[in-house]
Amino acid sequence: MKRFLALLITAVFCLPLVAVGQGLFAVARLDPERSAITDRSGGFDLTLGLSQPVPYKVTTLDQPPRLVLDFREVDFSALQSGDLGTSPAVLAVRHGAIQAGWSRMVVDLAGPYAVEAAGMETGADDGSARIVVTLRETDPTSFAVRAGPEPSPAPSPAPIQPDDGRLTVVIDPGHGGIDPGAVRDDVYEADLVLQFALELREALLRAGGFEVALTRTGDTFVSLESRIDIARQAGGEVILSLHADAVSEGIARGAQIYTLAEEASSAASAMLAERHDRADLLAGVDLSGQGDEVARVLMSIARTETAPRTEALAAALLESFRTAGVRLHKRPHEQAAFSVLKAPDIPSVLIELGFMSSPQELEKLQDPEWRGRAQAAIVDALGRWDAEDRAREKLRRK
């Protein structure tokens, strides 16, 4: 007999009662033929057919309104665009890995639709399960009150470690999981920059004098706030955020270095920062939290010291790229308010390795020889910058 576990509260983990033999933590597969978005009076139902029951969580987020479902690892590969059908209440649906062992589906809502009920049917002869989430239109105030996860804890300060002469580099491959980044000819930006990051880590370790941490090592989503937290926990002394964007209009070629500024240095850099940061919203992460005035003042003081070091790092990278014959964009150094660059006490740069919208650039990004030259240039730049930065620090202390 089927069991229906009705839930009337959002943001609660749901653990269906299943036999141990069903393998609770094995990967469940989504069945598009048993999944659909169905219009109802004043709202809609979201039905998801799964090959087996899994723990899951349902919540809503505001600004913009979204329905977010987290699962204990679900394979969405069989689900194609449009398979779930359409509804005036639904703007878009996206899905993918959110972190190791967990998957996420985000439904962009056309307005405030609250979760009226959510439940999982289990007990089918084939071991499958079905999740049904019912949403009904509500007023914006009521939606806002019920929406949103618990605030994330404040980031921990970077651990103080004895200086062993090695530079701790945090490499941040952009995008990942539910956020593939730019896509061209079935090539994903998230995959390209992850490959580059893994190779760059090996190049740095071979060179000696570096410790290296990555914000992700697989195809998983990491929020912008979490990327900075990872850098702090690793004792990061510099952050390199890697991207390979695409432009919808015109032609863009060559590498670019971005550093932090509240005012973007061009309209294009402002649009790029907004697009990168919007990935967190699309993946269901609440970016609405703001620090108090005291925190802002302290961060401003820290950035006053960090900013010249960051600019020197950008200059060193550009010089090494030129020396290695790595083509640069016509505007090689830009500034914008990228969230991933906002660690106030860690010099941070965003490197656009190239532009996937150009066939020649896409070919270059996939060329091991070109990647090797670019990685060697980054290693050289970091080594020179670190030596000069340590010398400047000694002078500051005199």
C-alpha positions as CSV (number, residue, x, y, z in Angstrom):
1,M,0.0,0.0,0.0
2,K,1.4,3.4,-1.0
3,R,2.3,5.8,1.8
4,F,1.8,9.5,1.2
5,L,3.9,11.7,3.5
6,A,2.1,15.1,3.5
7,L,4.2,18.1,4.4
8,L,2.6,21.5,5.2
9,I,5.8,23.3,6.2
10,T,8.6,24.3,3.8
11,A,12.3,24.0,4.5
12,V,12.0,20.7,6.3
13,F,14.0,17.6,5.5
14,C,11.8,14.7,4.4
15,L,13.0,11.1,5.0
16,P,10.6,8.5,3.5
17,L,10.1,5.2,5.3
18,V,11.7,2.7,3.0
19,A,13.2,-0.7,3.4
20,V,16.9,-0.9,3.9
21,G,17.3,-3.0,0.8
22,Q,16.2,-0.1,-1.4
23,G,19.6,1.6,-0.9
24,L,18.6,4.9,0.5
25,F,21.7,6.8,-0.5
26,A,22.2,5.3,-4.0
27,V,21.7,7.7,-6.9
28,A,18.0,8.1,-7.8
29,R,17.1,8.8,-11.4
30,L,14.4,11.2,-12.4
31,D,11.8,9.8,-14.9
32,P,10.5,12.5,-17.2
33,E,7.5,10.4,-18.3
34,R,6.3,10.4,-14.7
35,S,7.1,14.1,-14.0
36,A,5.1,17.2,-14.9
37,I,4.1,20.7,-14.1
38,T,0.3,20.8,-13.9
39,D,-1.8,23.9,-13.8
40,R,-4.4,24.1,-11.0
41,S,-6.9,26.7,-10.0
42,G,-4.8,29.5,-8.4
43,G,-1.6,27.7,-8.8
44,F,0.1,24.5,-10.0
45,D,1.4,21.1,-9.0
46,L,5.0,19.9,-9.5
47,T,5.3,16.1,-9.8
48,L,8.6,14.3,-10.0
49,G,8.9,10.6,-10.6
50,L,12.0,9.0,-9.1
51,S,13.5,5.6,-9.5
52,Q,13.7,5.3,-5.7
53,P,12.9,7.4,-2.5
54,V,15.5,9.8,-1.4
55,P,15.7,12.4,1.5
56,Y,14.7,15.8,0.2
57,K,14.0,19.4,1.3
58,V,11.5,21.9,-0.1
59,T,11.7,25.7,0.5
60,T,10.9,29.0,-1.2
61,L,13.1,32.1,-1.7
62,D,12.1,35.6,-2.5
63,Q,13.5,38.4,-4.7
64,P,13.0,36.9,-7.2
65,P,10.4,34.2,-6.1
66,R,11.7,30.7,-6.4
67,L,10.9,27.2,-5.4
68,V,13.9,25.2,-4.4
69,L,14.1,21.4,-3.9
70,D,17.2,19.7,-2.6
71,F,17.7,16.0,-3.0
72,R,20.1,13.4,-1.8
73,E,21.8,12.9,-5.2
74,V,19.3,12.7,-8.1
75,D,20.4,12.0,-11.7
76,F,18.6,14.6,-13.9
77,S,20.3,13.6,-17.1
78,A,17.2,12.2,-18.7
79,L,15.3,15.4,-18.3
80,Q,15.3,17.7,-21.3
81,S,14.2,21.2,-21.7
82,G,10.4,21.3,-21.9
83,D,9.8,17.8,-20.6
84,L,7.9,19.0,-17.6
85,G,5.5,21.1,-19.6
86,T,4.7,24.8,-19.1
87,S,2.6,27.0,-16.8
88,P,2.0,30.7,-16.6
89,A,3.2,30.5,-13.0
90,V,6.6,29.1,-14.0
91,L,9.3,31.1,-15.8
92,A,12.1,28.5,-15.9
93,V,13.3,25.3,-14.3
94,R,17.0,24.4,-13.8
95,H,18.7,21.5,-12.0
96,G,22.1,19.9,-11.3
97,A,24.6,19.1,-8.6
98,I,24.7,21.5,-5.7
99,Q,27.5,19.9,-3.6
100,A,29.0,16.4,-3.2
101,G,26.1,13.9,-2.8
102,W,23.3,16.5,-3.2
103,S,21.3,17.8,-6.2
104,R,19.0,20.8,-6.6
105,M,16.1,21.8,-8.7
106,V,15.2,25.5,-8.9
107,V,11.8,26.7,-10.2
108,D,11.6,30.4,-11.1
109,L,8.1,31.6,-10.2
110,A,6.2,34.3,-12.0
111,G,4.9,35.6,-8.7
112,P,4.4,34.7,-5.1
113,Y,3.3,31.1,-4.9
114,A,3.4,29.4,-1.5
115,V,3.9,25.7,-0.8
116,E,0.5,24.4,0.3
117,A,1.6,20.8,0.6
118,A,4.5,18.6,-0.3
119,G,4.9,14.8,0.0
120,M,6.4,11.6,-1.4
121,E,4.6,8.5,-2.4
122,T,6.5,5.3,-1.8
123,G,5.8,1.6,-1.7
124,A,5.5,0.9,-5.4
125,D,6.3,-2.7,-6.5
126,D,9.3,-1.4,-8.6
127,G,10.7,0.6,-5.6
128,S,10.0,3.9,-7.3
129,A,8.8,7.1,-5.6
130,R,6.9,10.2,-6.6
131,I,7.2,13.7,-5.1
132,V,4.2,16.1,-5.4
133,V,4.5,19.7,-4.5
134,T,1.4,21.9,-4.5
135,L,1.8,25.6,-4.8
136,R,-1.0,28.2,-4.6
137,E,-0.9,31.9,-5.3
138,T,-0.5,34.2,-2.3
139,D,0.2,37.8,-1.5
140,P,3.7,39.1,-1.6
141,T,3.9,39.9,2.1
142,S,2.8,36.4,3.2
143,F,5.2,34.8,0.7
144,A,8.1,36.9,1.9
145,V,7.4,35.9,5.5
146,R,7.5,32.2,4.7
147,A,10.4,32.3,2.2
148,G,14.1,32.0,2.8
149,P,16.6,29.7,4.5
150,E,18.1,30.4,7.9
151,P,20.9,33.0,7.6
152,S,24.3,31.5,7.0
153,P,26.8,31.8,9.8
154,A,29.4,34.6,9.5
155,P,32.6,33.4,7.8
156,S,35.3,32.3,10.0
157,P,38.6,34.3,10.0
158,A,41.4,32.7,8.1
159,P,43.5,30.6,10.4
160,I,46.8,32.1,11.4
161,Q,49.6,29.8,10.3
162,P,53.4,30.1,10.6
163,D,55.0,31.6,7.5
164,D,56.9,28.7,5.9
165,G,57.9,30.8,2.8
166,R,55.2,29.2,0.6
167,L,52.4,31.2,-0.9
168,T,48.9,29.7,-0.4
169,V,47.0,30.1,-3.6
170,V,43.3,29.5,-3.8
171,I,42.1,28.7,-7.3
172,D,38.4,29.3,-7.9
173,P,37.0,27.6,-11.0
174,G,33.9,29.5,-11.8
175,H,30.4,28.1,-12.1
176,G,29.7,24.3,-11.7
177,G,26.8,22.0,-11.0
178,I,23.5,23.7,-11.5
179,D,25.3,26.7,-13.0
180,P,27.2,25.6,-16.2
181,G,28.3,29.1,-17.2
182,A,28.7,29.9,-20.8
183,V,27.8,27.1,-23.3
184,R,29.1,26.7,-26.9
185,D,28.9,23.7,-29.1
186,D,28.1,21.4,-26.1
187,V,31.2,22.7,-24.3
188,Y,30.6,24.1,-20.8
189,E,32.5,27.0,-19.3
190,A,32.4,25.2,-15.9
191,D,34.2,22.2,-17.4
192,L,36.8,24.2,-19.2
193,V,37.8,26.3,-16.2
194,L,37.8,23.2,-13.9
195,Q,40.2,21.5,-16.2
196,F,42.4,24.6,-16.3
197,A,42.3,24.9,-12.5
198,L,43.3,21.3,-11.9
199,E,46.3,21.6,-14.3
200,L,47.3,24.9,-12.8
201,R,47.3,23.3,-9.4
202,E,49.8,20.7,-10.6
203,A,51.9,23.3,-12.3
204,L,52.1,25.3,-9.0
205,L,53.0,22.3,-6.9
206,R,55.7,21.2,-9.4
207,A,57.2,24.7,-9.3
208,G,57.6,24.5,-5.5
209,G,57.0,27.4,-3.2
210,F,53.2,27.2,-3.3
211,E,50.4,25.6,-1.4
212,V,47.2,25.2,-3.4
213,A,43.5,24.9,-2.5
214,L,40.6,24.7,-4.9
215,T,37.0,25.9,-4.2
216,R,35.7,22.9,-6.2
217,T,37.3,19.8,-7.7
218,G,34.3,18.4,-9.5
219,D,31.1,19.5,-11.2
220,T,29.4,20.9,-8.1
221,F,27.8,24.3,-7.4
222,V,29.6,26.5,-4.8
223,S,28.0,29.7,-3.8
224,L,30.0,32.9,-4.0
225,E,30.0,33.3,-0.3
226,S,31.1,29.8,0.2
227,R,34.0,30.3,-2.2
228,I,35.4,33.0,0.0
229,D,34.8,30.9,3.1
230,I,36.8,28.1,1.6
231,A,39.6,30.5,0.8
232,R,39.7,31.6,4.4
233,Q,39.7,28.1,5.8
234,A,42.6,27.2,3.6
235,G,44.6,30.2,4.8
236,G,44.5,31.7,1.3
237,E,46.9,34.5,0.6
238,V,45.7,35.1,-2.9
239,I,42.5,34.1,-4.8
240,L,42.4,33.5,-8.6
241,S,38.9,33.1,-9.9
242,L,38.9,31.5,-13.4
243,H,36.3,32.1,-16.1
244,A,35.9,31.8,-19.9
245,D,32.9,33.9,-20.8
246,A,30.9,34.4,-24.0
247,V,29.5,37.6,-25.5
248,S,26.1,37.8,-27.2
249,E,27.0,40.7,-29.4
250,G,30.2,41.7,-31.2
251,I,33.6,39.8,-31.0
252,A,35.7,39.5,-27.9
253,R,39.1,37.8,-27.8
254,G,42.0,37.5,-25.4
255,A,42.6,37.2,-21.7
256,Q,41.4,39.8,-19.2
257,I,42.2,40.5,-15.6
258,Y,39.4,41.9,-13.3
259,T,40.0,43.6,-10.0
260,L,37.4,44.8,-7.5
261,A,35.8,48.3,-7.7
262,E,32.4,49.5,-6.6
263,E,32.1,51.3,-9.9
264,A,32.7,49.3,-13.0
265,S,35.4,50.5,-15.4
266,S,33.1,49.9,-18.4
267,A,29.5,49.0,-19.2
268,A,30.6,45.6,-20.4
269,S,32.4,44.8,-17.1
270,A,29.3,45.9,-15.1
271,M,27.1,43.5,-17.1
272,L,29.6,40.7,-16.7
273,A,29.8,41.1,-12.9
274,E,26.0,41.2,-12.7
275,R,25.7,38.0,-14.8
276,H,28.3,36.2,-12.7
277,D,26.7,37.1,-9.4
278,R,23.2,36.2,-10.7
279,A,24.3,32.6,-10.8
280,D,23.8,32.5,-7.0
281,L,20.3,33.7,-7.4
282,L,19.5,31.2,-10.1
283,A,20.8,28.4,-8.0
284,G,18.6,29.3,-5.1
285,V,21.2,31.1,-2.9
286,D,19.9,34.1,-0.8
287,L,22.2,37.0,-1.4
288,S,20.1,39.6,0.4
289,G,22.0,39.6,3.7
290,Q,24.1,42.8,4.3
291,G,26.7,43.5,7.0
292,D,26.2,46.4,9.4
293,E,27.9,49.7,9.3
294,V,30.7,48.7,11.6
295,A,31.5,45.7,9.4
296,R,31.5,47.9,6.3
297,V,34.0,50.3,7.9
298,L,36.3,47.5,9.0
299,M,36.2,46.0,5.5
300,S,36.9,49.3,3.9
301,I,40.0,49.7,6.1
302,A,41.2,46.2,5.1
303,R,40.7,46.9,1.4
304,T,42.7,50.1,1.7
305,E,45.8,47.9,2.4
306,T,44.8,45.1,0.1
307,A,43.9,47.1,-3.0
308,P,47.5,48.1,-4.0
309,R,48.7,44.5,-3.5
310,T,45.8,43.3,-5.8
311,E,46.7,45.9,-8.5
312,A,50.3,44.7,-8.4
313,L,49.1,41.1,-8.8
314,A,47.0,42.1,-11.8
315,A,50.0,43.9,-13.3
316,A,52.3,40.9,-12.8
317,L,49.8,38.6,-14.4
318,L,49.4,40.8,-17.5
319,E,53.2,41.1,-17.8
320,S,53.7,37.4,-17.7
321,F,50.9,36.8,-20.2
322,R,52.5,39.2,-22.6
323,T,55.9,37.6,-22.2
324,A,54.5,34.1,-22.8
325,G,52.7,35.2,-25.9
326,V,49.2,34.8,-24.4
327,R,46.9,37.1,-26.3
328,L,45.2,39.8,-24.3
329,H,41.9,41.5,-24.7
330,K,41.9,45.1,-26.1
331,R,41.0,46.2,-22.5
332,P,43.3,43.8,-20.6
333,H,42.6,45.2,-17.1
334,E,39.0,45.9,-16.1
335,Q,37.3,46.6,-12.8
336,A,33.9,45.6,-11.5
337,A,32.0,44.7,-8.3
338,F,32.4,40.9,-8.5
339,S,31.2,39.3,-5.3
340,V,33.9,36.6,-5.4
341,L,36.6,39.4,-5.3
342,K,35.2,41.0,-2.1
343,A,37.3,39.3,0.5
344,P,38.7,42.5,2.0
345,D,41.9,41.0,3.3
346,I,42.9,38.6,0.5
347,P,44.3,39.9,-2.8
348,S,41.8,38.6,-5.4
349,V,41.6,38.7,-9.2
350,L,39.3,37.3,-11.7
351,I,40.9,35.9,-14.8
352,E,38.9,35.7,-18.0
353,L,41.0,33.2,-19.9
354,G,39.2,33.8,-23.2
355,F,35.8,34.1,-24.8
356,M,33.9,30.9,-25.8
357,S,31.8,32.9,-28.2
358,S,34.7,33.0,-30.6
359,P,35.4,29.7,-32.4
360,Q,39.1,30.5,-32.4
361,E,39.1,31.3,-28.7
362,L,37.1,28.1,-27.9
363,E,39.7,26.0,-29.8
364,K,42.5,27.8,-27.9
365,L,40.9,27.0,-24.5
366,Q,40.7,23.3,-25.5
367,D,44.4,23.3,-26.7
368,P,46.7,21.6,-24.1
369,E,49.7,23.5,-25.4
370,W,48.0,26.9,-25.0
371,R,46.8,26.0,-21.6
372,G,50.3,25.0,-20.6
373,R,51.7,28.4,-21.7
374,A,49.0,30.3,-19.9
375,Q,49.5,28.2,-16.7
376,A,53.3,28.7,-16.8
377,A,52.7,32.5,-17.1
378,I,50.5,32.5,-14.0
379,V,53.0,30.5,-12.0
380,D,55.7,33.0,-13.0
381,A,53.6,36.0,-12.2
382,L,52.7,34.6,-8.7
383,G,56.3,33.9,-7.9
384,R,57.5,37.3,-8.9
385,W,54.5,39.0,-7.2
386,D,55.0,37.1,-4.0
387,A,58.7,38.0,-3.8
388,E,58.0,41.7,-4.4
389,D,55.1,41.7,-2.0
390,R,57.2,40.2,0.8
391,A,59.9,42.8,0.1
392,R,57.3,45.6,0.3
393,E,56.0,44.1,3.6
394,K,59.5,44.3,5.1
395,L,59.8,47.9,4.2
396,R,56.4,48.7,5.6
397,R,57.4,47.2,9.0
398,K,60.6,49.3,9.2
